[in-house]
Amino acid sequence: MQAQALIPARLKAAIALLREWRQWQARRAEARRTYKELSRLSDRELADIGLSRWQIAEVARRSAEAAH
């Protein structure tokens, strides 16, 4: 009986893990898109929006986390 009870629990855990992985992938893809967009801007354009080139990676990561 215990083995039968473990199967649904393990299945739920696997589904939860898969869901987290997909969310991580979506955040990562969003961060990459933001990074690419910001990287295309000139230093002057970045300064106009209050950013330095070295901040792009962190801004992209935070933006992706906030979006999801």
C-alpha positions in Angstrom: 0.0 0.0 0.0 2.8 2.5 0.8 4.4 2.0 -2.6 1.1 2.9 -4.3 0.8 6.0 -2.2 4.3 7.1 -3.2 3.7 7.0 -6.9 1.2 9.9 -6.9 3.5 11.9 -4.6 6.5 11.3 -6.8 4.5 12.1 -9.9 3.4 15.4 -8.3 7.0 16.2 -7.3 8.2 15.5 -10.9 5.5 17.7 -12.4 6.4 20.5 -9.9 10.0 20.1 -10.9 9.2 20.2 -14.6 7.0 23.3 -14.0 9.9 25.1 -12.2 12.3 24.2 -15.0 10.0 25.6 -17.6 9.6 28.8 -15.6 13.3 29.1 -15.3 13.7 28.6 -19.1 11.1 31.3 -19.7 12.9 33.7 -17.4 16.2 32.9 -19.0 14.8 33.5 -22.5 13.3 36.8 -21.4 16.6 37.9 -19.8 18.5 37.0 -23.0 16.0 39.0 -25.1 16.4 42.0 -22.8 20.2 41.7 -22.8 20.3 41.6 -26.6 18.0 44.6 -26.9 20.0 46.7 -24.4 23.3 45.6 -25.8 22.3 47.1 -29.2 22.0 50.5 -27.6 24.9 52.9 -27.8 26.6 54.1 -24.6 24.9 57.4 -25.1 21.4 55.8 -25.4 22.1 53.7 -22.3 23.2 56.8 -20.4 19.9 58.5 -21.5 18.0 55.7 -19.7 20.3 55.8 -16.7 22.3 52.7 -17.4 26.0 51.8 -18.0 27.0 49.0 -20.2 28.2 46.9 -17.2 24.7 47.0 -15.7 23.0 45.4 -18.7 23.2 41.8 -17.4 21.8 42.6 -14.0 19.0 44.7 -15.4 18.1 42.0 -17.9 18.0 39.4 -15.1 15.9 41.5 -12.8 13.5 42.4 -15.5 13.0 38.8 -16.4 12.3 37.9 -12.7 9.8 40.7 -12.4 8.0 39.7 -15.5 7.4 36.1 -14.3 
